């Protein structure tokens, strides 16, 4: 068994993590800043800088590495045809000309073109951009001319479409920026429009400004101590029909005569098939005639006794079992597997319900805090209630996923005993804290609540630290 240090105050890995919550406005500013930096550094237009960054999924280091190694190759790969700083400038027409779409004559003021000089009236431009934006094709909008690779800059889009369409354009651009960026992700909470940027290892838990904690790697809610792969396997196991198969194997048998599936729901061993009305014994699969006990099968017991005697006299353990024996062995294995799964699933559901009720719990405790404040209690005197509630919810979430982790933990390893001990200790402390926070006279038990909150926090950190260290050194 590995040596685990329980006296560390913080997870060393998390100390250097930089986490910043971005509002929609922050996302736009972050995007503009990156584009401006690349534009100035490479001396190219903003739209070309944006195209380069999108091509490299906003990975600035990868862009620099490739560009400075072979700039011509990169420009050709991205499809940039004009890389001068003024590539985004609109071409100004001094005279009238024909629109290449509708073939109507348009004045210079009523028509627009990029550096490629492909002339279109503003109405055709507006219709073209509206279709592109409505369909969500905003990553790169090119000139409407056939096979033209000149990119439409943001300022021309702003000029040629109305405010409603331009706002939609900005939303799509923002969405594409986050989804294409490996270092930024949306907060998974349905009620939040924030994004999270973090310089961190994959799998690290982050907390959004809305209060929702989630895994930066798999985008599920925070699931320490379970790994991303364990959560994925568990959710699939809970959603698919594998456990139905286990249940059928344990609780049903084929009728010996017509092979229709028969369920035994408690009761005696006397089975009657509803299809062919064949009467048989559940235990030995033989006809019921000759059986005298409804709850015990003498034939089965004799067969089992004979089997035990036969096992003792066996010189080789590799003798082939009979078909019935094999079926019974498989059935017993399925029964044990199903019982084990259900025991973990029951505990998982118990804490899953608590986690889902977290908003209501927060609201109830905030209501109590407001009541205490109205009774001339100072905020400093009741702050421990808020701290205790936060810790309680974190512990309940950790316990929820601890049952996933322990389900996939090797039953025979020594670390399982340690993990189970820490799990039980955290569970007892969490339940006590939950009861204490509901006490009507909680203000009189302030010291006890503070101490219990600290103990719960410590035990949560211990179980997470043991898991992390076990995964790192391969002992778990």
C-alpha positions in Angstrom: 0.0 0.0 0.0 1.3 3.5 -0.8 2.1 6.1 1.8 -0.5 8.8 1.8 0.1 12.2 3.4 -3.1 13.5 5.0 -1.7 16.6 6.6 -1.2 18.7 3.4 -3.3 21.8 3.4 -3.8 22.1 -0.3 -3.4 20.1 -3.5 -0.1 21.2 -4.9 -1.3 20.7 -8.4 -4.1 23.2 -8.0 -2.0 26.0 -6.6 -0.7 27.1 -10.0 -4.0 26.8 -11.8 -5.2 30.1 -13.4 -8.9 30.1 -13.8 -10.9 33.1 -15.2 -14.6 33.3 -15.9 -15.5 35.1 -19.2 -18.8 36.8 -19.8 -20.0 37.1 -23.4 -18.5 40.6 -23.5 -15.2 39.3 -22.2 -15.1 36.6 -24.8 -15.4 39.1 -27.6 -12.7 41.3 -26.1 -10.4 38.3 -25.7 -10.9 37.3 -29.3 -10.2 40.8 -30.5 -7.1 41.0 -28.4 -5.7 37.8 -29.9 -6.5 38.9 -33.5 -4.9 42.3 -32.9 -1.7 40.8 -31.5 -1.3 38.4 -34.5 -2.2 41.2 -36.9 0.5 43.5 -35.5 3.1 40.8 -35.1 2.7 39.4 -38.7 1.9 42.8 -40.2 -1.3 41.5 -41.8 -5.0 42.5 -41.7 -7.4 41.6 -38.9 -9.5 39.3 -41.1 -6.4 37.4 -42.2 -5.1 37.2 -38.7 -8.5 35.8 -37.7 -8.4 33.2 -40.5 -5.0 32.1 -39.4 -6.0 31.7 -35.8 -9.2 29.8 -36.7 -7.2 27.5 -38.9 -4.9 26.7 -35.9 -7.8 26.5 -33.5 -6.6 29.7 -31.7 -3.4 27.9 -30.7 -1.0 30.9 -30.9 2.2 28.9 -30.3 1.3 26.4 -33.1 0.6 29.3 -35.5 4.0 30.9 -34.7 5.9 27.7 -35.1 4.4 26.9 -38.5 4.3 30.4 -39.8 7.9 31.3 -39.1 9.1 28.0 -40.4 7.3 28.3 -43.8 5.1 31.4 -44.2 4.2 30.8 -47.8 3.1 27.2 -47.1 0.9 28.4 -44.3 -0.7 31.2 -46.3 -1.4 28.8 -49.2 -2.8 26.2 -46.8 -5.2 28.7 -45.2 -6.1 30.2 -48.6 -5.1 33.8 -48.0 -4.6 35.7 -51.3 -3.8 39.2 -49.9 -1.8 39.5 -46.8 -1.0 43.2 -46.7 -2.1 45.2 -43.7 -4.7 47.0 -45.8 -6.3 43.8 -47.1 -9.5 44.6 -45.2 -10.0 48.0 -46.7 -13.0 48.4 -48.9 -12.4 49.3 -52.6 -14.0 52.6 -53.5 -15.7 53.0 -56.9 -15.8 56.5 -58.4 -18.2 55.7 -61.1 -21.3 53.6 -61.8 -21.1 49.9 -62.5 -23.0 46.7 -63.0 -23.7 44.4 -60.0 -22.3 41.0 -60.7 -25.4 39.3 -59.1 -28.5 41.3 -60.2 -26.9 43.0 -63.2 -28.4 46.3 -62.2 -26.4 49.5 -62.5 -25.3 50.9 -59.1 -23.5 54.0 -58.1 -20.3 54.0 -56.1 -22.1 54.8 -52.9 -24.7 52.1 -53.5 -22.2 49.3 -54.2 -19.3 47.7 -52.4 -16.3 45.6 -53.1 -13.2 44.2 -51.5 -9.6 44.5 -52.8 -10.5 42.0 -55.4 -12.8 44.7 -57.0 -15.7 42.3 -57.5 -18.6 44.8 -57.5 -22.0 44.1 -55.9 -24.8 46.4 -55.0 -25.4 46.8 -51.3 -28.8 45.1 -51.5 -27.2 41.9 -53.0 -24.4 42.2 -50.4 -27.0 42.4 -47.6 -29.0 39.4 -48.9 -25.8 37.3 -49.3 -24.5 38.1 -45.8 -27.9 37.6 -44.3 -28.1 34.0 -45.7 -24.6 33.2 -44.6 -25.2 34.5 -41.0 -28.6 32.9 -40.7 -27.1 29.5 -41.7 -24.3 30.0 -39.1 -21.5 30.1 -41.7 -19.5 32.9 -40.1 -16.1 31.3 -39.5 -15.0 32.7 -42.9 -17.3 34.6 -45.3 -15.6 35.1 -48.6 -16.5 37.5 -51.5 -19.7 36.4 -53.3 -17.8 36.1 -56.6 -17.2 32.6 -57.8 -14.0 31.0 -56.3 -12.9 34.4 -54.9 -10.9 33.9 -51.6 -11.0 37.4 -50.3 -12.5 37.5 -46.8 -15.2 39.9 -45.8 -14.0 41.9 -42.8 -16.2 42.6 -39.8 -16.5 46.3 -40.6 -18.1 45.6 -43.9 -20.6 43.1 -42.3 -21.5 45.8 -39.8 -22.0 48.3 -42.6 -24.2 46.1 -44.8 -26.6 44.3 -42.4 -29.1 45.6 -39.9 -28.5 45.4 -36.1 -30.5 42.2 -35.6 -28.5 40.3 -38.2 -25.2 41.8 -36.9 -26.0 40.8 -33.3 -26.6 37.2 -34.6 -23.3 37.4 -36.4 -21.5 38.3 -33.2 -23.2 35.5 -31.3 -22.1 33.0 -33.9 -18.6 34.3 -34.0 -18.3 34.2 -30.2 -19.7 30.6 -30.2 -17.2 29.5 -32.9 -14.4 31.1 -31.0 -15.1 29.2 -27.8 -15.9 25.9 -29.5 -12.7 26.0 -31.7 -10.4 27.0 -28.9 -8.8 24.2 -27.0 -8.1 26.5 -24.0 -11.6 27.8 -23.5 -14.9 26.0 -22.9 -18.5 26.9 -22.2 -19.8 26.5 -18.7 -22.1 23.4 -19.0 -24.8 24.9 -16.7 -27.9 25.5 -18.8 -28.6 28.8 -17.0 -25.1 30.2 -17.7 -23.6 31.9 -20.8 -20.1 32.2 -19.4 -17.0 30.5 -20.7 -14.0 29.3 -18.7 -10.3 29.8 -19.8 -7.7 27.9 -17.8 -4.0 27.1 -18.0 -4.4 23.7 -16.5 -4.0 19.9 -16.9 -6.9 18.2 -18.5 -9.3 16.8 -16.0 -8.9 19.5 -13.5 -12.1 20.7 -11.8 -13.0 24.4 -12.4 -15.6 26.6 -10.9 -17.6 29.1 -13.0 -18.6 32.5 -11.7 -22.2 31.2 -11.7 -21.2 28.7 -9.0 -21.3 25.6 -11.1 -18.2 23.3 -10.8 -17.4 21.0 -13.7 -14.6 19.0 -15.3 -12.7 21.0 -17.9 -11.8 17.8 -19.8 -15.1 16.0 -20.2 -17.6 18.8 -19.4 -19.5 16.7 -16.9 -20.2 18.2 -13.5 -17.2 18.0 -11.1 -16.7 14.2 -10.5 -13.6 13.9 -8.3 -12.7 11.2 -7.1 -14.0 9.3 -10.2 -12.1 9.6 -13.4 -13.5 10.9 -16.7 -13.4 7.3 -18.1 -15.1 5.9 -15.1 -17.9 8.4 -15.3 -18.3 7.7 -19.0 -18.5 3.9 -18.4 -20.9 4.3 -15.4 -23.3 6.6 -17.3 -23.3 4.2 -20.2 -23.9 1.3 -17.9 -26.8 3.1 -16.2 -28.4 4.0 -19.6 -28.0 0.8 -21.7 -29.8 -2.5 -21.3 -26.8 -4.5 -19.8 -28.4 -4.6 -16.3 -31.7 -5.8 -17.8 -29.8 -8.8 -19.2 -28.3 -9.4 -15.8 -31.8 -9.3 -14.2 -33.2 -11.7 -16.7 -30.3 -14.1 -16.2 -30.9 -14.1 -12.4 -34.7 -14.1 -12.2 -35.8 -16.0 -15.3 -35.3 -19.5 -16.8 -36.4 -21.1 -20.1 -39.4 -23.6 -19.8 -37.8 -27.1 -20.2 -40.5 -28.0 -22.7 -41.3 -24.9 -24.9 -38.3 -22.7 -24.0 -40.5 -19.7 -23.3 -39.0 -17.3 -20.7 -40.5 -17.8 -17.2 -40.0 -15.4 -14.3 -39.9 -16.5 -10.7 -41.1 -13.7 -8.5 -40.6 -15.1 -5.0 -42.9 -18.0 -3.9 -42.2 -21.8 -4.1 -40.2 -23.8 -6.6 -43.3 -25.2 -8.3 -43.4 -23.6 -11.7 -46.2 -23.8 -14.3 -45.6 -22.5 -17.8 -48.4 -20.2 -18.9 -47.9 -21.2 -22.6 -47.7 -25.0 -22.5 -48.8 -25.5 -18.9 -45.8 -27.7 -18.2 -45.1 -28.2 -14.5 -41.5 -28.3 -13.4 -39.1 -27.5 -10.5 -37.2 -24.2 -10.6 -34.2 -25.7 -8.8 -33.5 -28.9 -10.8 -35.4 -28.2 -14.1 -37.1 -31.6 -13.8 -40.8 -32.4 -14.0 -42.7 -31.5 -10.8 -44.1 -35.0 -10.5 -42.2 -36.7 -7.6 -41.4 -33.5 -5.7 -42.9 -33.3 -2.2 -41.5 -30.1 -0.8 -42.6 -26.8 -2.4 -39.7 -24.8 -1.0 -36.8 -27.4 -1.1 -35.8 -29.7 -3.9 -34.5 -33.1 -2.7 -33.3 -33.9 -6.2 -31.4 -30.6 -6.4 -30.0 -31.1 -2.9 -28.9 -34.6 -3.7 -27.3 -33.4 -6.9 -25.5 -30.7 -4.9 -24.4 -33.1 -2.3 -23.2 -35.5 -4.9 -21.4 -32.7 -6.6 -19.6 -31.7 -3.4 -18.5 -35.3 -2.8 -17.4 -35.5 -6.3 -15.4 -32.3 -6.0 -13.6 -33.7 -3.0 -12.6 -36.9 -4.8 -11.5 -35.0 -7.9 -7.8 -35.3 -8.8 -8.0 -32.7 -11.5 -9.8 -29.4 -11.0 -10.1 -28.9 -14.8 -12.8 -31.5 -15.4 -15.6 -30.2 -17.6 -18.8 -29.3 -15.7 -22.2 -30.5 -16.9 -24.4 -28.1 -18.8 -26.7 -27.5 -15.8 -23.8 -26.9 -13.5 -22.3 -24.3 -15.9 -25.7 -22.6 -16.2 -26.0 -22.4 -12.4 -22.4 -21.1 -12.0 -23.1 -18.4 -14.6 -26.5 -17.6 -13.0 -24.8 -17.2 -9.6 -22.1 -15.0 -11.0 -24.8 -12.8 -12.7 -26.7 -12.6 -9.4 -23.7 -11.5 -7.5 -22.7 -9.0 -10.2 -26.2 -7.6 -10.2 -26.4 -7.3 -6.4 -23.0 -5.5 -6.3 -24.1 -3.1 -9.0 -27.4 -2.3 -7.3 -25.7 -1.7 -4.0 -23.5 0.9 -5.5 -26.2 2.3 -7.8 -28.5 2.8 -4.8 -25.9 4.9 -2.9 -25.1 6.8 -6.1 -28.8 7.7 -6.6 -29.1 8.7 -2.9 -26.4 11.4 -3.3 -27.4 12.2 -6.9 -30.8 13.3 -5.5 -29.0 15.4 -2.9 -26.8 17.1 -5.5 -29.8 17.8 -7.7 -31.5 19.5 -4.7 -28.5 21.7 -4.1 -30.2 24.9 -5.5 -33.1 24.4 -3.1 -30.7 23.7 -0.2 -28.8 26.9 -0.9 -32.0 28.9 -1.1 -33.3 27.5 2.2 -30.0 28.4 4.0 -29.9 31.8 2.4 -33.5 32.4 3.6 -32.4 31.4 7.2 -29.5 33.8 7.0 -31.8 36.6 5.9 -34.1 35.8 8.9 -31.1 35.9 11.3 -30.0 39.2 9.8 -33.4 40.7 10.4 -33.1 39.7 14.1 -30.1 42.0 14.5 -27.5 39.2 14.0 -24.4 40.4 12.2 -23.1 38.9 9.0 -19.9 37.8 10.6 -21.8 35.9 13.2 -23.7 33.8 10.7 -21.1 33.4 7.9 -20.3 29.9 9.2 -23.7 28.8 8.0 -22.8 29.7 4.4 -19.4 28.1 4.7 -20.9 24.9 6.1 -23.5 24.8 3.3 -20.9 25.1 0.6 -18.8 22.3 2.2 -21.8 20.1 2.7 -22.7 20.3 -1.0 -19.1 19.7 -2.1 -18.9 16.6 0.2 -22.2 15.2 -1.1 -21.0 15.6 -4.7 -17.7 13.9 -3.8 -19.6 11.0 -2.1 -21.8 10.7 -5.2 -18.8 10.0 -7.4 -16.9 8.1 -4.8 -19.4 5.2 -5.4 -18.5 5.2 -9.1 -14.8 5.2 -8.3 -15.2 2.4 -5.7 -17.3 0.3 -8.1 -14.5 0.2 -10.6 -11.8 -0.3 -7.9 -10.3 -3.7 -7.7 -12.1 -5.5 -4.9 -9.0 -7.5 -3.8 -6.5 -4.6 -3.6 -5.4 -3.3 -0.2 -6.1 0.3 -1.3 -9.8 -0.6 -1.5 -9.9 -1.0 2.3 -8.3 2.4 2.8 -10.7 4.0 0.3 -13.7 2.4 1.9 -12.6 3.6 5.3 -12.2 7.2 4.1 -15.5 7.0 2.3 -17.3 5.9 5.4 -15.6 8.6 7.5 -16.6 11.3 5.0 -20.2 10.0 4.8 -20.6 10.0 8.6 -19.2 13.5 8.9 -21.3 14.8 6.0 -24.5 13.4 7.5 -23.8 14.9 10.9 -23.1 18.3 9.3 -26.3 18.1 7.3 -28.3 17.5 10.4 -26.5 20.2 12.3 -27.2 22.8 9.7 -30.9 22.1 10.0 -30.9 22.7 13.8 -33.2 25.6 14.8 -30.7 26.8 17.4 -27.7 26.6 15.2 -26.4 30.0 16.4 -25.8 28.4 19.8 -23.8 25.6 18.1 -21.5 27.9 16.1 -18.2 26.4 17.3 -19.4 22.9 16.8 -20.6 23.7 13.2 -17.3 25.4 12.3 -15.3 22.4 13.7 -17.5 19.9 11.8 -17.2 21.9 8.6 -13.4 21.9 8.8 -13.4 18.2 9.6 -15.7 17.5 6.6 -13.5 19.6 4.3 -10.4 17.8 5.5 -11.9 14.3 5.0 -13.1 15.3 1.5 -9.5 16.5 0.6 -8.1 13.2 2.1 -10.3 11.0 -0.1 -9.4 13.1 -3.2 -5.7 13.1 -2.4 -5.6 9.3 -1.9 -7.4 8.8 -5.2 -5.0 11.2 -7.0 -1.9 9.7 -5.5 -3.1 6.1 -6.2 -3.8 6.9 -9.8 -0.4 8.6 -10.2 1.7 5.8 -8.8 -0.6 3.1 -10.3 -1.5 1.5 -7.0 -5.2 2.1 -7.5 
